[in-house]
Every structure is written in structure tokens, then in C-alpha cells.
């Protein structure tokens, strides 16, 4: 845990264990599991027992990969649920909407959020920053960018680890200084209202001394201090739950590693055992063996292994083998079930339904209750930092004289759930609510079509215009002939007097 800036005079990186864990998690995500677990299969013990196995185990594990890449699957599923559909950014006015649309388009924000959600699962922290691109850029304006957590070094309040004093983004690189190459470190120190740019000369892993920015061509035009006029730093963090007295979130991979390793170990051993026993083993009389006249070796030409039996008259037969692999497959099923539990990943999220039957939208949601709960926790982690980042970006746009830009303060972000919709079920629900007097047509349209109130009003007006004029119903008392006993005025005649 870093509580001051004195680490900038020591070694880099200041927290090597965290960086090492990030490297391992990156290998696991990318499917290079043999780079992390080099002890999955040791062939030496088998070779010592039976030299005939050497043809199957002559190479290291890395040459035979059976990765069960749950790490990639978990990242993809939860990221798709959180950010598989574009978020809704709705401003209070036309100018605010124009500003929001500009930030979204320049940043490719939906893709950035998807990548950040992967970082949150893989590393435990998702880091992003706001940067303003000036008039020299083809599309000037502010952008929201992902930051690799391995270059993020937060300085926190020693009395409150959740309070960030500064965010330092630091990375090593090589550049030509004068006439010779040099190992350097670039540091961006983000605090409230300002960004400080520094260059350091590296002596191995030791931070030697600070040098002027002008010594490296690509940083020659950078100011030493950049005033942002934003009341908080331009680096933002969404974190998983943290360990006690720690600053960094816990990676979702932490509880998966041992389970996935055991799963792959079982799979590799089963595959290797099956390969060994594809070579048939035959028993028979010694008379079946012939001597090679050139070498003097006694051999039996066949695709497999032969075990001679001492007494004659024994018919050759294949030696049957029962691997008892049912226990291995049962263990793999139990491990898979535990992986679903520790990751909050429902089998229904993978398309596995009971009995293989299709289910309704509401039934599917009930099956996904744990997965949806995990996505909601991710949404809570992102909601406030992303709102602050969008506000900061709009402030930079407004002060950078971007046409039509104004400061935007979002009350909330319209996150989508990422689930396919059962429109037939949704329409039935809205129809029942409307018939029961529990909703209006306008709000029903807004929920079904996921539209704004203005769009719903336009749809209602269009619906009204398409209703044809209904013909007027004729009264049963119109166009009737007058009765004969009525005078032309329609009055009844006087009753006839009885004589």
C-alpha cells in the first residue's frame, strides 16, 4: 500500500507481487496455462516405470495443450451481460445530448466499458482515465480510455485506504537520449485539478533521478504541470471487494485457479492414458518371437507390445485393460459444478437448460438469479466512477471550446441487462396491465420499445392517425314509413266512440 510519493526514489515497480499476479492472470485469460502451471504433468515418473511410454511423453506439457479456459468464458459471459448492449446516456437538453453523443463516439465508449468489465473480473480493478485531445487531433475533444492496471499505482490516505490522494500512472520504456539508448520511466501524477508529467532515468530496477521532458522527443511538448480545472483527478477506478487492509480488489480468478488446474490435470491424464492403451498388448507363446539376423534382437513385428508366455501351446490373446475412468469423469463433474458456484455463473447462462427444453423469458431469468446478482454488483462498481468520468469529459469539452459542448451531470446511467428479450411475454404482461388499468399506453410502449417519452408520444400519434373513421350506426327508428293510423303530423287519431 502506497501512502506517499517516496517510492518514486526507490525501485520500480514498487509492488512486484501484484504485477506478477497480473501477468499470470493475463496468461490464463489468453489460454497460455502452461506458462503459469508448469507442473501439470510430470512424465519422468512414468518413464522410469516403463520405458515404452517414452514415445508418448517425450515432450513437455506445453506441446500438448488441453486448456479448459474457464477464465475466458467467465470474462466473456459477465462482460456481455453488463456491456453487451449499448448503455443509454440521456441528457436533459439538446445541448447535453449533443455533448454526451460526442463523448460516446470519440471514446467508442461501449467497447471501452466491455474491456473494463473484463479487467474487473481478471484483475479485480478496472482503471480508466479522461484525456482531452486538442485542435491538432483529427477529432478534437475529450475521450474516456482504458488504463492497464499494471501501470496504476494509487497513493492512498494512510488512515483510510479507500480515499485516493493521487493516481500515478508509470511505465518503463527505452528511448535514445543524446546518441545512446537509455532505459527510462514516464510518470503521470493525477491529483485534483492537475496532472504532473515526469521522466526518470532508470538504473536497472532502481529509479535513479528525474530528467527534463525535453530529453525525449515524443514528450518534448508536454508541460511539467497541466491544470485541468476539474475538482477531482482524471483517473477513475471500479473495484471488486477488497481484502482486509488492502487497496486492490480481489480478482475473480483467485478462487478459480486451483479448480481449473485440477480439471485440466484430470483431462490431460485421461487423454494420455487412453493414448497409451490404444497400443494393443498381446500375450502368446515364445515361438511367436523371431530373431533379427542383422541385429540379433528378438522381436515381434506388430503395432503394440508383446508379452511372451513361457510354455508352448498357449493361444495368442489381447490383454484387456479397464482404466476405471468413471471416477475421473465424476471428479471432473464435481469440479465443474463447484466452478459454477464460486463464479456465480449459472449453467443457464451457457445455454444448459434442464432436460434440454426451451424455457420462457421469466423462467430463464429465475435460473440466472446468481449471475444477474453478480452483474448488478459490477454495475454498482462502475456506476459512480463512470458518471464522474463522463461529467469530467463534458467539463473539458466545454472549457476546450468544443462546438455545442456543455457541462453534463448525469443522475444515472441507463445500463442494459444484456439478456435476449421474450417480446411475446412482455407484450402479454403490458396488455394485462393496460386492461387492468395499471398502466397507460404511453408507458407500456416505453417499456416494450425501450424508448423515450417523446418517441412514445410520436408512436401514439401515428397509431391514432392509422385508425380509420368508423361508419355511423343507423338508428332503428330512422327512415321508417309512417303508420296508416297516424296523421301526417305523426299524432294518433282520436279514439272511436262506441255507440
C-alpha positions as CSV (number, residue, x, y, z in Angstrom):
1,X,0.0,0.0,0.0
2,X,1.5,3.3,-1.1
3,X,0.8,6.3,1.2
4,X,3.3,8.9,-0.2
5,X,5.5,9.7,-3.2
6,X,8.7,8.5,-1.7
7,X,8.6,5.3,-3.8
8,X,9.5,7.4,-6.9
9,X,13.0,7.4,-5.5
10,X,13.3,3.7,-5.0
11,X,12.8,0.6,-7.2
12,X,10.2,0.1,-9.9
13,X,7.7,-1.4,-9.8
14,X,7.0,-0.8,-6.1
15,X,4.6,-3.8,-5.8
16,X,6.1,-6.6,-7.8
17,X,3.9,-9.3,-6.4
18,X,0.8,-7.5,-7.7
19,X,2.3,-7.1,-11.2
20,X,3.3,-10.7,-11.2
21,X,-0.2,-11.8,-10.4
22,X,-1.5,-9.6,-13.3
23,X,0.9,-11.3,-15.6
24,X,-0.3,-14.8,-14.5
25,X,-3.9,-13.8,-14.9
26,X,-3.2,-12.4,-18.4
27,X,-1.6,-15.8,-19.4
28,X,-4.7,-17.6,-18.0
29,X,-7.1,-15.4,-19.9
30,X,-5.2,-15.8,-23.1
31,X,-5.1,-19.6,-22.8
32,X,-1.4,-20.0,-22.1
33,X,-2.0,-22.0,-19.0
34,X,1.3,-23.9,-19.4
35,X,3.1,-20.6,-18.8
36,X,1.6,-20.5,-15.3
37,X,1.3,-24.2,-14.3
38,X,4.4,-26.0,-15.5
39,X,3.8,-28.9,-13.2
40,X,0.5,-30.2,-14.7
41,X,2.1,-33.3,-16.0
42,X,5.4,-34.9,-15.0
43,X,6.4,-37.7,-17.3
44,X,9.6,-38.7,-15.5
45,X,7.9,-41.0,-13.1
46,X,6.2,-42.8,-15.9
47,X,9.3,-43.1,-18.0
48,X,11.2,-44.7,-15.0
49,X,8.4,-47.3,-14.6
50,X,8.0,-48.2,-18.2
51,X,10.4,-47.1,-21.0
52,X,7.8,-47.9,-23.6
53,X,5.9,-44.8,-22.6
54,X,8.7,-42.5,-23.7
55,X,7.2,-42.3,-27.2
56,X,4.1,-40.7,-25.7
57,X,5.8,-38.4,-23.1
58,X,8.9,-37.3,-24.9
59,X,7.7,-33.7,-25.0
60,X,6.9,-31.2,-22.2
61,X,3.4,-30.4,-21.3
62,X,3.4,-27.2,-23.4
63,X,3.5,-29.3,-26.6
64,X,0.1,-30.8,-25.6
65,X,-2.5,-28.2,-24.6
66,X,-5.8,-29.2,-23.1
67,X,-6.8,-25.9,-21.6
68,X,-10.2,-25.7,-20.1
69,X,-10.3,-21.9,-20.5
70,X,-12.9,-21.1,-17.9
71,X,-11.2,-17.8,-17.3
72,X,-12.0,-16.5,-20.8
73,X,-15.6,-17.9,-20.6
74,X,-16.3,-16.2,-17.2
75,X,-15.0,-12.9,-18.5
76,X,-17.0,-13.0,-21.7
77,X,-20.3,-14.0,-20.1
78,X,-20.3,-11.4,-17.4
79,X,-18.9,-8.7,-19.7
80,X,-21.7,-9.5,-22.3
81,X,-24.4,-9.3,-19.6
82,X,-23.0,-5.9,-18.4
83,X,-22.0,-4.2,-21.6
84,X,-23.2,-6.4,-24.4
85,X,-25.9,-3.9,-25.2
86,X,-25.1,-0.1,-25.5
87,X,-25.7,1.9,-22.4
88,X,-28.3,4.8,-22.6
89,X,-26.9,8.3,-22.0
90,X,-29.8,10.7,-21.9
91,X,-29.2,14.4,-21.4
92,X,-31.7,16.9,-20.0
93,X,-31.4,19.2,-23.1
94,X,-30.5,19.0,-26.7
95,X,-27.1,20.5,-25.9
96,X,-26.4,18.0,-23.2
97,X,-27.4,15.1,-25.6
98,X,-25.0,16.5,-28.2
99,X,-22.2,16.6,-25.7
100,X,-22.9,13.0,-24.5
101,X,-23.1,11.7,-28.1
102,X,-19.7,13.3,-28.9
103,X,-18.0,11.8,-25.8
104,X,-19.5,8.4,-26.6
105,X,-18.5,8.4,-30.3
106,X,-15.0,9.7,-29.8
107,X,-14.3,7.2,-27.0
108,X,-16.0,4.2,-28.6
109,X,-17.4,4.1,-25.0
110,X,-19.4,0.8,-25.3
111,X,-16.3,-1.1,-26.3
112,X,-14.3,0.5,-23.6
113,X,-16.8,-0.5,-20.9
114,X,-16.8,-4.1,-22.2
115,X,-13.0,-4.2,-21.9
116,X,-13.1,-2.6,-18.4
117,X,-15.6,-5.2,-17.2
118,X,-13.1,-7.9,-18.3
119,X,-10.4,-6.1,-16.3
120,X,-12.6,-6.0,-13.3
121,X,-13.0,-9.8,-13.3
122,X,-9.5,-10.6,-14.4
123,X,-7.5,-8.2,-12.2
124,X,-10.0,-7.1,-9.5
125,X,-9.7,-3.5,-10.6
126,X,-10.8,-1.6,-13.8
127,X,-8.9,1.7,-14.3
128,X,-9.8,4.3,-16.8
129,X,-9.0,8.0,-17.4
130,X,-10.3,11.1,-19.2
131,X,-8.0,12.8,-21.7
132,X,-8.5,15.9,-23.8
133,X,-7.3,15.9,-27.4
134,X,-6.6,19.3,-28.7
135,X,-7.0,21.0,-32.1
136,X,-4.1,19.2,-33.5
137,X,-6.0,16.0,-33.5
138,X,-8.3,14.9,-36.4
139,X,-11.3,14.7,-34.0
140,X,-10.7,17.1,-31.1
141,X,-12.4,16.6,-27.8
142,X,-12.3,14.6,-24.6
143,X,-12.1,10.8,-24.6
144,X,-12.5,8.1,-21.9
145,X,-9.7,5.5,-22.2
146,X,-8.9,2.2,-20.6
147,X,-5.7,2.0,-18.5
148,X,-3.8,-1.2,-17.9
149,X,-3.9,-1.8,-14.1
150,X,-0.3,-2.9,-14.2
151,X,0.8,0.8,-14.7
152,X,-1.6,2.1,-12.0
153,X,-0.1,2.9,-8.6
154,X,-2.6,4.7,-6.3
155,X,-1.4,6.7,-3.3
156,X,-4.0,6.5,-0.5
157,X,-4.7,8.1,2.8
158,X,-2.9,6.0,5.5
159,X,-6.0,6.4,7.7
160,X,-8.5,5.4,5.0
161,X,-7.3,3.1,2.3
162,X,-10.5,3.8,0.2
163,X,-9.5,7.5,-0.1
164,X,-7.2,8.2,-3.1
165,X,-4.8,11.1,-2.7
166,X,-3.2,10.6,-6.1
167,X,-3.2,8.2,-9.0
168,X,0.3,7.6,-10.5
169,X,0.4,6.0,-14.0
170,X,4.0,4.8,-14.5
171,X,5.7,2.6,-17.2
172,X,9.1,1.8,-18.4
173,X,10.4,2.3,-22.0
174,X,13.5,2.7,-24.0
175,X,14.5,5.8,-26.0
176,X,17.5,7.4,-27.5
177,X,18.9,10.2,-25.3
178,X,21.7,12.1,-26.9
179,X,23.5,9.4,-29.0
180,X,22.8,6.3,-27.0
181,X,19.8,4.3,-25.9
182,X,18.5,4.6,-22.3
183,X,16.1,2.9,-20.0
184,X,13.6,5.5,-18.8
185,X,10.3,5.7,-16.8
186,X,7.4,8.0,-17.6
187,X,5.1,9.0,-14.8
188,X,1.7,10.8,-14.8
189,X,0.7,12.0,-11.4
190,X,-3.1,12.8,-11.3
191,X,-4.4,14.8,-8.4
192,X,-7.5,17.0,-8.1
193,X,-7.3,19.8,-10.7
194,X,-3.9,18.9,-12.2
195,X,-1.7,16.4,-14.0
196,X,2.1,16.4,-13.4
197,X,4.4,14.8,-16.1
198,X,7.8,13.4,-15.1
199,X,10.6,11.5,-16.7
200,X,13.0,9.3,-14.7
201,X,16.4,7.7,-15.6
202,X,16.5,4.1,-14.7
203,X,19.5,2.2,-13.4
204,X,18.2,-1.4,-13.8
205,X,15.2,-1.6,-11.5
206,X,16.3,1.4,-9.5
207,X,14.8,4.8,-10.2
208,X,17.9,6.9,-10.4
209,X,17.0,10.6,-11.0
210,X,14.5,12.8,-12.7
211,X,15.3,14.3,-16.1
212,X,13.7,17.0,-18.2
213,X,10.8,16.0,-20.5
214,X,12.6,17.7,-23.4
215,X,15.2,15.0,-23.5
216,X,12.8,12.6,-25.2
217,X,11.3,13.8,-28.4
218,X,7.8,12.5,-28.0
219,X,7.4,14.2,-24.6
220,X,9.2,17.4,-25.6
221,X,5.9,19.4,-25.9
222,X,4.4,18.2,-22.7
223,X,4.1,20.7,-19.9
224,X,5.6,19.8,-16.5
225,X,2.2,20.6,-14.9
226,X,-1.2,20.6,-16.6
227,X,-4.1,22.4,-15.0
228,X,-7.4,20.5,-15.6
229,X,-9.8,22.7,-13.6
230,X,-11.7,19.6,-12.7
231,X,-12.3,19.2,-8.9
232,X,-11.1,15.6,-8.9
233,X,-8.4,13.5,-10.6
234,X,-9.0,12.4,-14.1
235,X,-8.3,8.7,-13.2
236,X,-11.2,6.6,-12.1
237,X,-11.4,3.1,-10.6
238,X,-14.0,0.4,-10.3
239,X,-13.1,-2.3,-7.8
240,X,-14.2,-5.7,-6.7
241,X,-14.5,-6.3,-2.9
242,X,-11.1,-5.9,-1.3
243,X,-9.0,-7.9,1.1
244,X,-8.7,-6.6,4.7
245,X,-6.3,-3.6,4.9
246,X,-5.7,-3.8,1.1
247,X,-6.2,-1.2,-1.6
248,X,-6.8,-3.5,-4.6
249,X,-9.8,-5.6,-5.5
250,X,-9.8,-9.4,-5.4
251,X,-9.6,-11.0,-8.8
252,X,-12.4,-13.5,-9.7
253,X,-9.6,-15.8,-10.8
254,X,-8.3,-16.3,-7.3
255,X,-10.9,-18.9,-6.4
256,X,-10.9,-20.5,-9.8
257,X,-7.2,-21.3,-10.3
258,X,-6.9,-24.5,-8.2
259,X,-10.2,-25.9,-9.6
260,X,-9.3,-25.3,-13.2
261,X,-5.8,-26.6,-12.7
262,X,-7.2,-29.9,-11.2
263,X,-9.7,-30.1,-14.1
264,X,-7.0,-29.8,-16.7
265,X,-4.8,-32.3,-14.8
266,X,-7.6,-34.9,-15.0
267,X,-8.2,-34.2,-18.6
268,X,-4.5,-34.5,-19.6
269,X,-4.0,-37.7,-17.6
270,X,-7.2,-39.3,-19.1
271,X,-6.1,-38.4,-22.6
272,X,-2.6,-39.7,-22.0
273,X,-3.8,-43.0,-20.5
274,X,-6.2,-43.5,-23.4
275,X,-3.3,-42.9,-25.9
276,X,-1.1,-45.4,-24.1
277,X,-3.8,-48.1,-24.3
278,X,-4.5,-47.6,-28.0
279,X,-1.5,-49.8,-28.5
280,X,-2.7,-53.3,-28.1
281,X,-0.9,-55.7,-25.6
282,X,-0.7,-59.3,-26.8
283,X,0.2,-62.5,-24.8
284,X,1.3,-65.6,-26.6
285,X,3.9,-68.4,-26.8
286,X,7.6,-67.6,-27.1
287,X,7.6,-69.3,-30.5
288,X,6.0,-66.2,-32.0
289,X,9.2,-64.2,-31.4
290,X,11.7,-64.2,-34.3
291,X,15.3,-63.1,-34.3
292,X,16.5,-60.3,-36.5
293,X,19.6,-61.8,-38.2
294,X,21.3,-58.4,-38.7
295,X,21.0,-57.2,-35.1
296,X,20.4,-60.3,-33.1
297,X,17.3,-58.8,-31.4
298,X,14.3,-60.9,-30.7
299,X,11.2,-59.1,-31.9
300,X,7.6,-59.5,-32.9
301,X,6.5,-57.2,-35.7
302,X,3.2,-55.8,-34.6
303,X,1.6,-52.4,-33.7
304,X,1.8,-52.8,-29.9
305,X,3.5,-54.6,-27.2
306,X,4.1,-58.4,-26.8
307,X,4.5,-60.3,-23.6
308,X,5.8,-63.9,-24.2
309,X,4.4,-66.7,-22.2
310,X,6.9,-69.4,-21.2
311,X,5.0,-72.7,-22.0
312,X,4.1,-73.6,-25.6
313,X,0.6,-74.2,-26.8
314,X,-0.9,-71.0,-25.4
315,X,-3.0,-69.2,-28.0
316,X,-2.2,-65.5,-28.5
317,X,-4.8,-63.2,-27.0
318,X,-5.1,-59.4,-26.3
319,X,-4.7,-58.3,-22.8
320,X,-7.8,-56.4,-21.8
321,X,-7.5,-53.3,-19.6
322,X,-10.1,-51.5,-17.6
323,X,-8.9,-47.9,-16.8
324,X,-11.6,-47.3,-14.2
325,X,-12.0,-43.8,-15.6
326,X,-15.6,-43.3,-14.3
327,X,-14.1,-41.9,-11.1
328,X,-12.1,-39.4,-13.0
329,X,-15.1,-38.2,-15.0
330,X,-17.2,-38.0,-11.8
331,X,-14.5,-35.8,-10.2
332,X,-14.5,-33.5,-13.3
333,X,-18.2,-33.1,-13.0
334,X,-17.9,-32.2,-9.3
335,X,-15.2,-29.7,-10.1
336,X,-17.3,-28.2,-12.9
337,X,-20.2,-27.8,-10.5
338,X,-18.0,-26.1,-7.9
339,X,-16.7,-23.7,-10.6
340,X,-20.3,-22.7,-11.4
341,X,-20.8,-21.9,-7.7
342,X,-17.6,-19.9,-7.0
343,X,-18.0,-17.8,-10.1
344,X,-21.8,-17.2,-9.7
345,X,-22.1,-18.5,-13.3
346,X,-25.4,-20.3,-13.9
347,X,-25.4,-23.2,-16.4
348,X,-28.4,-21.5,-18.0
349,X,-26.0,-18.6,-19.0
350,X,-24.2,-21.2,-21.1
351,X,-27.4,-22.4,-22.7
352,X,-27.7,-25.5,-20.5
353,X,-31.4,-26.0,-19.5
354,X,-32.9,-28.8,-17.5
355,X,-33.9,-31.6,-19.9
356,X,-32.7,-29.6,-22.8
357,X,-36.1,-27.9,-23.2
358,X,-36.6,-24.3,-24.2
359,X,-37.8,-22.0,-21.4
360,X,-39.7,-18.8,-21.2
361,X,-38.0,-15.5,-20.6
362,X,-39.2,-15.2,-17.0
363,X,-38.1,-18.8,-16.2
364,X,-34.7,-18.1,-17.7
365,X,-34.3,-15.1,-15.5
366,X,-35.1,-17.1,-12.4
367,X,-32.4,-19.6,-13.4
368,X,-29.9,-16.7,-13.8
369,X,-30.6,-15.2,-10.4
370,X,-27.0,-15.6,-9.2
371,X,-25.5,-14.5,-12.5
372,X,-27.7,-11.4,-12.6
373,X,-26.8,-10.6,-9.0
374,X,-23.1,-10.7,-9.9
375,X,-23.7,-8.4,-12.9
376,X,-25.6,-6.0,-10.6
377,X,-22.6,-5.8,-8.3
378,X,-20.4,-5.0,-11.3
379,X,-22.9,-2.3,-12.3
380,X,-22.8,-0.7,-8.9
381,X,-18.9,-0.7,-9.0
382,X,-19.0,1.1,-12.4
383,X,-21.9,3.5,-11.9
384,X,-20.4,6.3,-9.9
385,X,-16.9,6.3,-11.4
386,X,-18.4,6.3,-15.0
387,X,-20.8,9.1,-14.2
388,X,-17.9,11.2,-12.8
389,X,-15.7,10.4,-15.8
390,X,-18.5,11.5,-18.2
391,X,-19.0,14.7,-16.2
392,X,-15.2,15.4,-16.3
393,X,-15.1,14.8,-20.0
394,X,-18.0,17.2,-20.6
395,X,-16.2,19.9,-18.5
396,X,-13.1,19.5,-20.6
397,X,-15.1,19.8,-23.7
398,X,-17.0,22.9,-22.5
399,X,-13.7,24.6,-21.4
400,X,-11.9,23.4,-24.6
401,X,-14.4,25.3,-26.7
402,X,-15.8,22.2,-28.5
403,X,-18.8,23.3,-30.5
404,X,-22.1,22.8,-28.7
405,X,-20.5,21.3,-25.6
406,X,-21.9,22.0,-22.2
407,X,-21.2,20.5,-18.7
408,X,-23.3,17.4,-18.1
409,X,-24.2,16.0,-14.7
410,X,-25.9,12.6,-15.2
411,X,-28.2,11.4,-12.4
412,X,-27.9,7.8,-13.6
413,X,-26.6,5.6,-16.5
414,X,-29.1,3.5,-18.4
415,X,-27.5,0.1,-18.1
416,X,-29.0,-2.8,-20.1
417,X,-29.2,-6.3,-18.8
418,X,-27.7,-8.0,-21.8
419,X,-30.5,-10.7,-21.9
420,X,-32.4,-11.6,-25.0
421,X,-36.0,-10.4,-24.7
422,X,-39.1,-12.5,-24.9
423,X,-41.3,-9.9,-26.7
424,X,-44.3,-12.1,-26.7
425,X,-44.2,-12.5,-23.0
426,X,-43.5,-8.7,-22.5
427,X,-46.5,-7.8,-24.7
428,X,-48.8,-10.1,-22.8
429,X,-47.7,-8.5,-19.5
430,X,-48.3,-5.0,-20.8
431,X,-51.6,-5.9,-22.3
432,X,-52.8,-7.4,-18.9
433,X,-51.6,-4.3,-17.1
434,X,-53.4,-2.0,-19.6
435,X,-56.6,-3.9,-19.4
436,X,-56.4,-3.8,-15.6
437,X,-56.0,-0.1,-15.6
438,X,-52.5,-0.4,-14.0
439,X,-50.6,1.5,-16.8
440,X,-51.0,3.8,-19.7
441,X,-50.4,3.1,-23.4
442,X,-47.5,5.6,-23.3
443,X,-45.6,3.9,-20.5
444,X,-46.3,0.4,-22.0
445,X,-44.8,1.5,-25.3
446,X,-41.8,2.9,-23.5
447,X,-41.1,-0.3,-21.7
448,X,-41.7,-2.6,-24.7
449,X,-39.7,-0.5,-27.2
450,X,-37.2,0.9,-24.7
451,X,-37.8,4.4,-26.0
452,X,-38.2,7.9,-24.5
453,X,-41.5,9.6,-23.7
454,X,-41.3,11.8,-26.8
455,X,-40.8,8.7,-29.0
456,X,-43.7,7.0,-27.3
457,X,-45.9,10.1,-27.9
458,X,-44.9,10.1,-31.6
459,X,-45.8,6.4,-31.8
460,X,-49.2,7.0,-30.2
461,X,-50.0,9.8,-32.6
462,X,-49.1,7.6,-35.5
463,X,-51.3,4.8,-34.2
464,X,-54.2,7.3,-33.9
465,X,-53.7,8.5,-37.4
466,X,-53.9,5.0,-38.8
467,X,-57.3,4.2,-37.2
468,X,-60.0,4.6,-40.0
469,X,-63.2,6.6,-39.3
470,X,-65.8,4.1,-38.1
471,X,-69.2,4.3,-40.0
472,X,-72.1,5.8,-38.0
473,X,-74.6,3.3,-36.9
474,X,-78.2,4.0,-38.2
475,X,-80.9,4.3,-35.5
476,X,-83.6,1.6,-35.8
477,X,-86.2,4.5,-35.7
478,X,-84.9,6.4,-38.7
479,X,-86.2,6.1,-42.3
480,X,-89.3,4.3,-41.3
481,X,-92.7,4.7,-43.1
482,X,-95.4,6.4,-41.1
483,X,-98.1,4.1,-39.8
484,X,-101.5,4.3,-41.5
485,X,-103.4,5.1,-38.3
486,X,-101.2,8.2,-37.8
487,X,-102.0,11.5,-39.4
488,X,-99.3,13.3,-41.3
489,X,-98.1,15.1,-38.2
490,X,-97.5,11.7,-36.6
491,X,-100.2,12.1,-34.0
492,X,-102.5,9.3,-33.0
493,X,-106.2,9.8,-34.1
494,X,-108.9,10.3,-31.5
495,X,-110.3,7.1,-30.2
496,X,-113.5,6.0,-31.8
497,X,-116.6,6.4,-29.7
498,X,-118.7,3.4,-29.0
499,X,-122.4,4.0,-29.8
